Structures are given as structure tokens and as C-alpha cells.
Amino acid sequence: MLVDMFTPMRIVLLALLMAAPTLTVAARAAAQETEYDPQGRRIPPAAVPDGYVGADDAPPAATPPAATAPAAIPPAATPPSGIAPPGAPPADAIPPPPPAPDTPPSPYRVEADDTPRYPRAAPSEQLDDTTDAGVRLPSRISARLRALDRDYTALSMRGSNGLVDGILSIVTGGLSIALGAVLPDSANGFATYFYVFGAGNIAHGLVDLFITPDPVEPALIFAHMPMGTVDEVKARLRFGEQSLETLADRSRLGRILEGSLDIATGVAFIPFYLGPRDYAFTGDILDIVVMTAALIRVISGVATLIMRTDAERRWSAYATLRDDLRERHRQRSRVRADIGAAPLPGGGAVTLVGTF
């Protein structure tokens, strides 16, 4: 049985061994049909000598026959018309591409480590104090205008909508008072907590509606004021300073009122909630919730009183910048005279230097 199985296998192997030289010759002939010389030109099969394996291997040099010196070198033949001379490119050759146009130098500087750097502005660009209408401004005025522009942009982006906040606070306070009114008589202490909480929220809403400023409107007005003349520039500067100062004052007043209301509401929780029970703290979950809310209110009020608003900080920084620029201008404009003496050969000299 085994002999019958292995006999066909031996026959197949023997046939493959016998066909191997034929397959090798066929593969070599196929390879010869696609051979290319080092210049990229295709080599016909008849021109591939024996022993030439591939385009990377140089074909073996054939032994040249005995060279016979010609009797005389014939003169160069003149090609007929229409035939390109030897060495000339063929007529259908693709012309080389035109040279690339000169690329303007990049405005970005490249250091030794190939890291791009942003271009540096020329001195005239760094000290550009001219408006769009051609009005020349002193550097101190342009610096103040730029500072006001940045302050209004930041305030308008971070400012909250006092109308929405005020309405939400008033609605929340009204719901708290209504919830305390519908509680049963046995929960008088807890009902009082809702009364105090609701009253505090309503007061917060009134402060947001009528005291806390909205910086968006003055920022829009300041951004669209013209600067075609010197008077218009002064008017824009005056409006920007007065509006920013008003924003800071109203923000300070609202901060003080809100902080005081938080502290008063948190402290009022204790007598209004524990008073009807003779200030007996039982330690149950309801007492813990009420006292925790009172403590949070007091801490929030103290933090509100301590931390200044963004409008206050920006007005303080701008006022410092304005006063510093005015002092520098005053020092430069001050008339000053300096008297000095200098030795000279055979005598001396008195110098008088005036600054104005």
C-alpha cells in the first residue's frame, strides 16, 4: 500500500528535476527580454552575451579582432537636409522645463538650528502713531488708546449678562419664598430658612439688574468712535477713560453689596432657624444642611468683599500707566539749565546747557 502511494510522488519529483534546466533557460530568456543597460536603454536579447546577469553588472569585454588601421580617415559627411547631425538631440525630444522664477525671500528668519522666527518690525513700524486719517499722535496718547482698546475687548468678552442673572435670581428667590409658605406649621424653622434664602436671592437679582454694569455697550461705542481729527482723538480718549472708570466704580459697588448680602444672609440663618427651637442644635441631617448652607454663604460673601473685579483691576492698571506717562512727559518738557566748567590749554571754559 505504501509503495503504491510513494511511487507517484517519486515520479513527480523526478519530472521536476528533469524540467529544472528547461525552466532555468526559459526564465533567463524572459529576463534577457527586459534587460536595460546603465543608461536606461533596453538591450535586445540577441545583444546580451553569455554570463551577463543584470543591468548592474558590466558585460564581459569581448576580445576584439585584430584592428586594421584604415588607409585614411574619411572626411565628415554632411548630413542631408532633414536629418539631424550626429550628437544632436532627436527631433521629438522633450525640451527641458524652463527655469523656476526667482522666489522672493521669505519674511521669516531661519536660524542655525533651522527654527523659523517671526519677522521683526522696522523701527518705523514699531512706533506707528498715525491714525487711518493721517493724524499724527504723540506716543503717550497712542499708548493710552491701545491700553483702553485691550481693556474694553477683554471686559466685553468676559462680562456677564446682568439682565439674565438678575431675572434668574429673582425667580429663584420667589420660588424659595413660595416653598416656605406652603410648608406645614410643624416645619416653621425650615420654612424660615426658605424665607431668608429667597429674600437674599431677590436682593442679589436687584443688584445685578440695577447696579452691576454691562461693559459691552461702552466697548462698542469706544470701538466705533472716529479719529479723523485731533479733537475726535481727544474725545475718544476722554470717553474711554470716563467709561472705564464708571465701570470700575459700579463694579466695586455691586461687589460690596453682594458680599454684604451673602454675609448677612448666612448669619441670619442661625437666629431665624434655631431661634424658634431655643437655639438647640440636634445634629440631625436637616440641621447639618442648614448650617452648612449658612457657612457657605458667609465664606462666599467674605471672598466677594476681598477679591476685586476685573474692571477694578484694569482701571487701576490704566490709571497707573496714565500717571506714569504724564510724569515722563512733564519731566521731558521741563526747562532746565546746567552750568559747567571745562579746562582748556592755557585757560578754561564755562559751559551752559539748556534743556526745554
C-alpha positions as CSV (number, residue, x, y, z in Angstrom):
1,M,0.0,0.0,0.0
2,L,2.8,2.4,1.0
3,V,4.7,1.5,-2.2
4,D,1.7,2.4,-4.3
5,M,1.4,5.8,-2.6
6,F,5.0,6.8,-2.8
7,T,5.6,5.7,-6.4
8,P,3.6,8.6,-8.0
9,M,5.4,11.1,-5.7
10,R,8.8,9.9,-6.8
11,I,7.7,10.2,-10.4
12,V,6.5,13.8,-9.9
13,L,9.8,14.7,-8.2
14,L,11.9,13.1,-10.9
15,A,9.9,15.1,-13.6
16,L,10.5,18.4,-11.7
17,L,14.3,17.7,-11.5
18,M,14.4,16.9,-15.2
19,A,12.4,20.0,-16.1
20,A,14.6,22.3,-13.9
21,P,17.2,23.2,-16.7
22,T,14.4,23.9,-19.1
23,L,12.7,26.2,-16.6
24,T,16.0,28.0,-15.9
25,V,16.7,28.6,-19.6
26,A,13.2,29.9,-20.1
27,A,13.5,32.3,-17.1
28,R,16.8,33.5,-18.3
29,A,15.4,34.2,-21.7
30,A,12.5,36.1,-20.2
31,A,14.9,38.1,-18.1
32,Q,17.0,38.9,-21.2
33,E,14.0,40.4,-22.9
34,T,13.7,43.0,-20.2
35,E,17.4,43.8,-19.6
36,Y,18.4,47.5,-19.6
37,D,21.9,49.0,-19.8
38,P,23.2,51.5,-17.2
39,Q,22.0,54.4,-19.4
40,G,18.4,53.1,-19.1
41,R,18.2,51.8,-22.7
42,R,16.7,48.5,-23.3
43,I,19.1,45.7,-24.5
44,P,17.6,43.3,-27.1
45,P,18.0,39.6,-26.2
46,A,20.5,39.0,-29.0
47,A,22.9,41.6,-27.7
48,V,23.1,40.1,-24.2
49,P,26.2,38.0,-24.1
50,D,26.6,34.8,-22.1
51,G,27.4,35.4,-18.5
52,Y,25.6,38.9,-18.3
53,V,23.3,38.6,-15.3
54,G,21.8,42.0,-15.0
55,A,22.0,45.7,-15.8
56,D,24.1,46.4,-12.7
57,D,26.8,44.0,-13.9
58,A,29.0,45.2,-16.7
59,P,29.1,42.7,-19.6
60,P,32.4,41.0,-20.1
61,A,34.5,42.6,-22.8
62,A,34.7,40.6,-25.9
63,T,38.1,40.0,-27.5
64,P,38.2,42.4,-30.4
65,P,39.6,41.2,-33.7
66,A,42.9,42.4,-34.9
67,A,42.4,46.0,-35.7
68,T,43.5,47.2,-39.1
69,A,44.4,50.8,-39.5
70,P,42.4,52.4,-42.2
71,A,44.3,53.9,-45.1
72,A,42.9,57.4,-44.5
73,I,40.2,58.9,-42.3
74,P,37.3,59.8,-44.5
75,P,36.0,63.4,-44.1
76,A,32.9,64.0,-42.1
77,A,29.9,63.5,-44.2
78,T,27.4,66.4,-44.4
79,P,24.0,65.1,-43.4
80,P,21.3,65.7,-45.9
81,S,18.6,68.2,-45.1
82,G,16.0,67.0,-42.7
83,I,18.4,64.6,-40.9
84,A,19.9,65.7,-37.5
85,P,23.7,65.7,-37.3
86,P,25.3,63.1,-35.0
87,G,25.2,64.1,-31.4
88,A,22.1,66.4,-31.8
89,P,19.0,65.6,-29.8
90,P,16.2,63.9,-31.7
91,A,13.5,66.0,-33.1
92,D,10.8,64.5,-30.8
93,A,12.9,65.1,-27.7
94,I,11.0,66.8,-24.8
95,P,12.7,70.2,-24.2
96,P,13.9,70.8,-20.6
97,P,11.5,72.7,-18.3
98,P,12.0,76.5,-18.1
99,P,14.0,77.6,-15.1
100,A,11.9,78.4,-12.0
101,P,11.2,82.1,-11.4
102,D,13.1,83.8,-8.7
103,T,11.3,83.2,-5.4
104,P,11.2,86.2,-3.1
105,P,13.0,85.7,0.1
106,S,10.8,84.5,3.0
107,P,10.0,87.2,5.6
108,Y,10.7,84.6,8.3
109,R,14.2,84.4,9.6
110,V,15.8,80.9,9.8
111,E,18.5,80.4,12.5
112,A,21.3,78.0,12.5
113,D,19.1,75.3,14.1
114,D,16.5,75.7,11.1
115,T,13.9,77.1,13.5
116,P,11.7,79.8,11.9
117,R,11.4,83.1,13.6
118,Y,8.7,85.7,13.2
119,P,9.9,88.8,11.3
120,R,10.8,91.8,13.3
121,A,9.1,95.1,12.5
122,A,11.2,98.0,11.5
123,P,11.5,100.9,13.9
124,S,9.1,103.0,11.9
125,E,6.5,100.1,12.2
126,Q,7.1,99.7,15.9
127,L,6.4,103.4,16.6
128,D,3.5,103.9,14.3
129,D,1.4,106.7,16.0
130,T,-0.5,107.7,12.9
131,T,-4.3,107.1,12.6
132,D,-6.0,105.9,9.5
133,A,-6.9,109.5,8.6
134,G,-3.2,110.6,8.8
135,V,-3.4,112.3,12.2
136,R,0.0,112.2,14.0
137,L,-0.4,111.2,17.6
138,P,2.1,111.5,20.4
139,S,3.4,108.2,21.7
140,R,1.8,108.7,25.1
141,I,-1.6,109.2,23.6
142,S,-1.4,106.2,21.3
143,A,-0.2,104.0,24.2
144,R,-3.3,105.0,26.3
145,L,-5.6,104.3,23.4
146,R,-4.2,100.9,22.8
147,A,-4.5,100.0,26.5
148,L,-8.1,101.2,26.6
149,D,-8.9,99.1,23.5
150,R,-7.4,96.0,25.0
151,D,-9.3,96.6,28.3
152,Y,-12.6,97.0,26.6
153,T,-12.1,93.9,24.5
154,A,-11.3,91.8,27.5
155,L,-14.2,93.1,29.6
156,S,-16.7,92.7,26.8
157,M,-15.6,89.1,26.3
158,R,-15.7,88.1,30.0
159,G,-18.6,90.3,31.1
160,S,-21.8,88.6,32.2
161,N,-25.3,89.5,31.2
162,G,-26.7,91.2,34.3
163,L,-30.3,91.1,33.0
164,V,-30.4,87.3,32.7
165,D,-28.6,86.8,36.1
166,G,-30.9,89.3,37.8
167,I,-34.1,87.7,36.5
168,L,-32.9,84.2,37.4
169,S,-32.0,85.3,41.0
170,I,-35.4,87.0,41.5
171,V,-37.3,83.9,40.1
172,T,-35.3,81.6,42.4
173,G,-35.9,83.8,45.4
174,G,-39.6,83.9,44.7
175,L,-39.8,80.2,44.4
176,S,-38.0,79.8,47.7
177,I,-40.4,82.1,49.5
178,A,-43.4,80.3,48.0
179,L,-42.0,76.9,49.1
180,G,-41.6,78.2,52.7
181,A,-45.2,79.4,52.6
182,V,-46.6,76.0,51.7
183,L,-44.7,74.1,54.3
184,P,-46.8,72.7,57.3
185,D,-46.8,74.5,60.6
186,S,-44.6,71.8,62.2
187,A,-41.7,72.9,59.9
188,N,-41.6,76.5,60.9
189,G,-37.9,76.5,61.4
190,F,-37.3,75.1,58.0
191,A,-39.8,77.5,56.4
192,T,-38.0,80.4,57.9
193,Y,-34.8,79.2,56.2
194,F,-36.5,79.4,52.8
195,Y,-37.8,82.9,53.6
196,V,-34.3,84.1,54.3
197,F,-32.8,82.3,51.4
198,G,-35.4,83.7,49.0
199,A,-35.0,87.3,50.3
200,G,-31.3,87.1,49.8
201,N,-31.7,85.9,46.2
202,I,-34.2,88.6,45.3
203,A,-31.7,91.2,46.7
204,H,-29.0,89.7,44.6
205,G,-31.2,89.9,41.5
206,L,-31.9,93.6,42.1
207,V,-28.2,94.3,42.4
208,D,-27.5,92.5,39.1
209,L,-30.3,94.4,37.4
210,F,-29.6,98.0,38.6
211,I,-26.0,98.1,39.9
212,T,-23.7,95.6,38.1
213,P,-22.6,97.3,34.8
214,D,-22.6,95.7,31.4
215,P,-19.3,96.5,29.6
216,V,-20.5,95.5,26.1
217,E,-22.3,98.8,25.3
218,P,-19.4,101.2,26.2
219,A,-17.0,98.8,24.4
220,L,-19.0,99.0,21.2
221,I,-19.2,102.8,21.4
222,F,-15.5,103.2,22.0
223,A,-14.6,100.8,19.2
224,H,-16.6,102.8,16.6
225,M,-15.7,106.3,17.6
226,P,-13.8,108.1,14.7
227,M,-10.3,109.5,14.9
228,G,-10.1,111.7,11.9
229,T,-9.0,114.9,13.7
230,V,-7.2,115.7,16.9
231,D,-10.4,116.7,18.6
232,E,-12.0,113.4,17.7
233,V,-9.0,111.6,19.1
234,K,-9.2,113.5,22.4
235,A,-13.0,112.9,22.6
236,R,-12.4,109.1,22.1
237,L,-9.7,109.1,24.8
238,R,-11.9,111.1,27.2
239,F,-14.9,108.8,26.7
240,G,-12.8,105.7,27.1
241,E,-11.3,106.8,30.4
242,Q,-14.6,108.0,31.8
243,S,-16.5,104.9,30.8
244,L,-13.8,102.6,32.2
245,E,-13.7,104.5,35.5
246,T,-17.6,104.3,35.7
247,L,-17.4,100.5,35.1
248,A,-14.9,100.1,37.9
249,D,-16.9,102.2,40.3
250,R,-20.2,100.4,39.6
251,S,-18.4,97.0,39.8
252,R,-17.0,97.9,43.2
253,L,-20.4,99.0,44.5
254,G,-22.0,95.8,43.3
255,R,-19.2,93.7,44.7
256,I,-19.6,95.3,48.2
257,L,-23.4,94.9,48.1
258,E,-23.3,91.3,47.0
259,G,-20.6,90.4,49.6
260,S,-22.5,92.1,52.4
261,L,-25.8,90.4,51.4
262,D,-24.1,87.0,51.4
263,I,-22.6,87.5,54.9
264,A,-25.9,88.9,56.2
265,T,-27.9,86.0,54.8
266,G,-25.6,83.4,56.2
267,V,-25.6,84.9,59.6
268,A,-29.4,85.4,59.6
269,F,-29.9,81.7,59.0
270,I,-28.8,81.0,62.6
271,P,-31.3,83.1,64.6
272,F,-34.2,82.6,62.2
273,Y,-33.7,78.8,62.1
274,L,-32.5,77.9,65.6
275,G,-34.4,80.8,67.4
276,P,-37.8,79.1,67.4
277,R,-36.2,76.0,69.0
278,D,-34.3,77.9,71.7
279,Y,-31.0,77.5,69.7
280,A,-31.0,73.8,70.2
281,F,-28.8,72.1,67.7
282,T,-29.9,68.5,67.5
283,G,-27.4,67.4,64.9
284,D,-29.8,65.7,62.6
285,I,-29.4,65.9,58.8
286,L,-31.7,68.9,58.4
287,D,-29.7,71.0,60.9
288,I,-26.4,70.0,59.3
289,V,-27.7,71.0,55.8
290,V,-29.0,74.4,57.1
291,M,-25.8,75.3,59.0
292,T,-23.6,74.2,56.1
293,A,-25.5,76.4,53.7
294,A,-25.1,79.3,56.2
295,L,-21.4,78.7,56.4
296,I,-21.0,78.6,52.6
297,R,-22.9,81.9,52.3
298,V,-20.6,83.6,54.8
299,I,-17.4,82.3,53.1
300,S,-18.7,83.4,49.7
301,G,-19.5,86.9,51.0
302,V,-16.1,87.4,52.5
303,A,-14.4,86.2,49.3
304,T,-16.5,88.6,47.3
305,L,-15.5,91.5,49.5
306,I,-11.8,90.7,49.3
307,M,-11.4,89.9,45.6
308,R,-11.6,92.9,43.2
309,T,-13.5,92.6,39.9
310,D,-11.8,92.6,36.5
311,A,-13.0,96.1,35.8
312,E,-11.4,97.4,39.0
313,R,-8.1,95.8,38.3
314,R,-8.0,97.1,34.7
315,W,-8.9,100.6,35.7
316,S,-6.2,100.6,38.4
317,A,-3.6,99.4,35.9
318,Y,-4.7,102.0,33.3
319,A,-4.6,104.8,35.9
320,T,-1.0,103.8,36.8
321,L,0.0,103.8,33.1
322,R,-1.6,107.2,32.5
323,D,0.0,108.9,35.5
324,D,3.4,107.4,34.6
325,L,3.2,108.7,31.0
326,R,2.2,112.1,32.2
327,E,5.1,112.3,34.6
328,R,7.6,111.3,31.9
329,H,6.2,113.9,29.6
330,R,6.4,116.5,32.3
331,Q,10.0,115.7,33.0
332,R,10.9,115.9,29.3
333,S,9.1,119.2,28.9
334,R,10.7,120.8,32.0
335,V,13.1,123.7,31.2
336,R,16.5,123.0,32.8
337,A,19.8,124.8,32.6
338,D,23.2,123.2,33.6
339,I,26.3,125.3,34.1
340,G,29.7,123.6,34.0
341,A,33.4,124.3,33.6
342,A,36.0,122.6,31.4
343,P,39.8,123.0,31.4
344,L,41.5,124.2,28.2
345,P,45.1,124.6,27.3
346,G,46.3,127.9,28.8
347,G,42.9,128.6,30.5
348,G,39.4,127.2,31.0
349,A,35.8,127.5,29.7
350,V,32.4,127.8,31.2
351,T,29.6,125.8,29.6
352,L,25.9,126.4,29.7
353,V,23.5,123.7,28.6
354,G,19.8,124.3,28.4
355,T,17.0,121.6,28.1
356,F,13.4,122.5,27.3
